[in-house]
Amino acid sequence: MQSAKIRSADVVVIGGGITGKACALGLAQLGLNTIEIAPDLSQMAPAPQGSQWGQRIYAFSPSTQKLLAHLQIWDALDHSRLQPVRDMQIYGDRGERNDQLHLSAFEAGTPQLAWIGESNLIEYTLDQASRFQNKLERISDVLDKIEVDANGATLYLQNGNAIHAQLVVAADGANSPIRSAIGITVSLENYSQSAVVANWTCTYPHLETAFQWFLPGGDIVAMLPLPNKQVSMVWSTSPEHAADLLKLDQAQWQEQFRLIANGAVEKQLGELNLNSTPAAFPLKKVRAKRFIGPESAPKVVLIGDAAHVMHPLAGQGLNLGLRDVAVLLNILSKRESFRSLSDVVLLRRYERQRQGDTSALLWVTDKLKKLFSASGNPERQLRNWGLGLVNKSHFIKQRLIERALGDIDFE
Ligand SMILES: Cc1cc2nc3c(=O)[nH]c(=O)nc-3n(C[C@H](O)[C@H](O)[C@H](O)COP(=O)(O)OP(=O)(O)OC[C@H]3O[C@@H](n4cnc5c(N)ncnc54)[C@H](O)[C@@H]3O)c2cc1C
């Protein structure tokens, strides 16, 4: 390993998810010699097309739209595959009108609350833009080992190559090998829930509305609008129930939907027909204790799921990760000329700026998940009463929407 020929770069980004791809492109656009490393970078994401929508569907917040526009990606997306969300309807577990929270783009004074689209749509366009970015090199490989020194870090790859960089960006996901290697610990909570995702065509128009039902046993069912009278389902439930749901046929799914909040799904969306292969994802909450490291001489920053993972009930995990990217790009682009890319002052600036947003979103999603999982009568009354109360307060709704929209600035 030690005899490997060592190349150099300004920054190395480890990870080929959306946060890694967006960060690597943004760093290269700043004029920094950037190398991105992930096992699957030799293949471009396929262009999404046809009536079959991809399995991974996300809600993209306005802060994500702003970052993608800054990277010259937003206008290049196929907008016929993006569905703006103008309304959100959230129902308590009694399914009564009083236990309902309605968030509206009109009330919030914004054209839309979010967009729903495929992961592949973003990845495909990021891949296309990266091909033409001459400051960005992509290497399809796996990181084996990282050694931090006074000037940066050396990354040893499985194919035997090694790269030295002033700064390393760890976008290597929830189990981040870099995070462990540099000794950053996490607080971790397994939710004992899995999210079952699937796409459906519906017979009634979804009216550009995202629906979410909190059910009595702690299950949460979201139906997110997609173009062409389709919806994307995210059903958070026990791992056992998730395994059962994956085996259902079309008729059995209809039965399941009839059981949700007295048939509310069918009343809103009509008959649903399966349009994808359902898949399940285990759910957990993770927060890295530090977003930079190692402690003695930080040369690494954590972004995306490497830094934080949350319950998908608010559809915010990726949006939060892309705000990490936006803040990092901002700090590096405005750095004083005498500071190196891994100057501890810059990295601490990054960490400080990301702590508040991360803590607030992790706290809210965690508390909502727990409040709606509690089976005692006081909790049930509190949450149903709370939804109705929030619904009557324009002020609280406005704050909730501001948090969901996210805020980033490019100067
Ligand atoms: C059911 C569900 C629904 C969700 N819905 C939403 C939503 O609507 N909106 C939203 O904002 N978020 C949502 N999320 C969250 C979102 O999926 C994640 O936050 C996001 O995908 C994380 O992206 P990432 O790039 O940080 O990590 P990942 O996508 O996990 O990427 C990690 C990358 O690191 C690479 N890697 C790992 N180890 C190494 C190594 N040793 N060497 C090199 N490369 C390595 C991997 O190959 C991969 O390319 C949802 C999550 C779930 C489970």
The ligand as an SDF file (V2000), in Angstrom:
LIG
                    3D

 53 58  0  0  0  0  0  0  0  0999 V2000
  -37.9600    5.7990    1.9230 C   0  0  0  0  0  0  0  0  0  0  0  0
  -37.1450    7.0460    1.8790 C   0  0  0  0  0  0  0  0  0  0  0  0
  -37.6780    8.1830    1.3070 C   0  0  0  0  0  0  0  0  0  0  0  0
  -36.9410    9.3710    1.2800 C   0  0  0  0  0  0  0  0  0  0  0  0
  -37.5330   10.4690    0.7390 N   0  0  0  0  0  0  0  0  0  0  0  0
  -36.8360   11.6300    0.7190 C   0  0  0  0  0  0  0  0  0  0  0  0
  -37.4400   12.8150    0.1730 C   0  0  0  0  0  0  0  0  0  0  0  0
  -38.5780   12.8110   -0.3050 O   0  0  0  0  0  0  0  0  0  0  0  0
  -36.7010   13.9620    0.1570 N   0  0  0  0  0  0  0  0  0  0  0  0
  -35.4540   14.0160    0.6880 C   0  0  0  0  0  0  0  0  0  0  0  0
  -34.8540   15.0920    0.6930 O   0  0  0  0  0  0  0  0  0  0  0  0
  -34.8520   12.9180    1.2040 N   0  0  0  0  0  0  0  0  0  0  0  0
  -35.5000   11.7250    1.2270 C   0  0  0  0  0  0  0  0  0  0  0  0
  -34.9080   10.6080    1.7430 N   0  0  0  0  0  0  0  0  0  0  0  0
  -33.5030   10.6830    2.2090 C   0  0  0  0  0  0  0  0  0  0  0  0
  -32.5140   10.4450    1.0570 C   0  0  0  0  0  0  0  0  0  0  0  0
  -32.7570    9.1940    0.4530 O   0  0  0  0  0  0  0  0  0  0  0  0
  -31.0670   10.4710    1.5550 C   0  0  0  0  0  0  0  0  0  0  0  0
  -30.8910   11.5400    2.4560 O   0  0  0  0  0  0  0  0  0  0  0  0
  -30.0730   10.6500    0.3870 C   0  0  0  0  0  0  0  0  0  0  0  0
  -30.2720    9.6570   -0.5760 O   0  0  0  0  0  0  0  0  0  0  0  0
  -28.6370   10.5910    0.8990 C   0  0  0  0  0  0  0  0  0  0  0  0
  -27.7470   10.8300   -0.1780 O   0  0  0  0  0  0  0  0  0  0  0  0
  -26.1690   10.7690    0.0560 P   0  0  0  0  0  0  0  0  0  0  0  0
  -25.5760   11.1460   -1.2710 O   0  0  0  0  0  0  0  0  0  0  0  0
  -25.7730   11.5320    1.2510 O   0  0  0  0  0  0  0  0  0  0  0  0
  -25.8590    9.2360    0.3890 O   0  0  0  0  0  0  0  0  0  0  0  0
  -26.0020    7.9380   -0.5270 P   0  0  0  0  0  0  0  0  0  0  0  0
  -27.0160    8.1430   -1.5870 O   0  0  0  0  0  0  0  0  0  0  0  0
  -26.1820    6.7990    0.4210 O   0  0  0  0  0  0  0  0  0  0  0  0
  -24.5970    7.8030   -1.2630 O   0  0  0  0  0  0  0  0  0  0  0  0
  -23.4320    7.2970   -0.6360 C   0  0  0  0  0  0  0  0  0  0  0  0
  -22.3820    7.0470   -1.7060 C   0  0  0  0  0  0  0  0  0  0  0  0
  -21.1240    6.7200   -1.0910 O   0  0  0  0  0  0  0  0  0  0  0  0
  -20.5360    5.6340   -1.7960 C   0  0  0  0  0  0  0  0  0  0  0  0
  -19.5760    4.9550   -0.9000 N   0  0  0  0  0  0  0  0  0  0  0  0
  -19.8190    4.3630    0.2880 C   0  0  0  0  0  0  0  0  0  0  0  0
  -18.6750    3.8190    0.7810 N   0  0  0  0  0  0  0  0  0  0  0  0
  -17.6850    4.1240   -0.1140 C   0  0  0  0  0  0  0  0  0  0  0  0
  -16.2850    3.8630   -0.1700 C   0  0  0  0  0  0  0  0  0  0  0  0
  -15.6260    3.1750    0.7730 N   0  0  0  0  0  0  0  0  0  0  0  0
  -15.5720    4.3060   -1.2500 N   0  0  0  0  0  0  0  0  0  0  0  0
  -16.1850    5.0050   -2.2210 C   0  0  0  0  0  0  0  0  0  0  0  0
  -17.5090    5.2770   -2.2210 N   0  0  0  0  0  0  0  0  0  0  0  0
  -18.2540    4.8390   -1.1800 C   0  0  0  0  0  0  0  0  0  0  0  0
  -21.7320    4.7760   -2.1970 C   0  0  0  0  0  0  0  0  0  0  0  0
  -21.4100    3.8780   -3.2240 O   0  0  0  0  0  0  0  0  0  0  0  0
  -22.7010    5.8740   -2.6480 C   0  0  0  0  0  0  0  0  0  0  0  0
  -22.4040    6.2580   -3.9690 O   0  0  0  0  0  0  0  0  0  0  0  0
  -35.6280    9.4170    1.8110 C   0  0  0  0  0  0  0  0  0  0  0  0
  -35.0800    8.2600    2.3850 C   0  0  0  0  0  0  0  0  0  0  0  0
  -35.8280    7.0980    2.4390 C   0  0  0  0  0  0  0  0  0  0  0  0
  -35.2340    5.8590    3.0760 C   0  0  0  0  0  0  0  0  0  0  0  0
  1  2  1  0
  2  3  1  0
  2 52  2  0
  3  4  2  0
  4  5  1  0
  4 50  1  0
  5  6  2  0
  6  7  1  0
  6 13  1  0
  7  8  2  0
  7  9  1  0
  9 10  1  0
 10 11  2  0
 10 12  1  0
 12 13  2  0
 13 14  1  0
 14 15  1  0
 14 50  1  0
 15 16  1  0
 16 17  1  0
 16 18  1  0
 18 19  1  0
 18 20  1  0
 20 21  1  0
 20 22  1  0
 22 23  1  0
 23 24  1  0
 24 25  2  0
 24 26  1  0
 24 27  1  0
 27 28  1  0
 28 29  2  0
 28 30  1  0
 28 31  1  0
 31 32  1  0
 32 33  1  0
 33 34  1  0
 33 48  1  0
 34 35  1  0
 35 36  1  0
 35 46  1  0
 36 37  1  0
 36 45  1  0
 37 38  2  0
 38 39  1  0
 39 40  1  0
 39 45  2  0
 40 41  1  0
 40 42  2  0
 42 43  1  0
 43 44  2  0
 44 45  1  0
 46 47  1  0
 46 48  1  0
 48 49  1  0
 50 51  2  0
 51 52  1  0
 52 53  1  0
M  END
$$$$
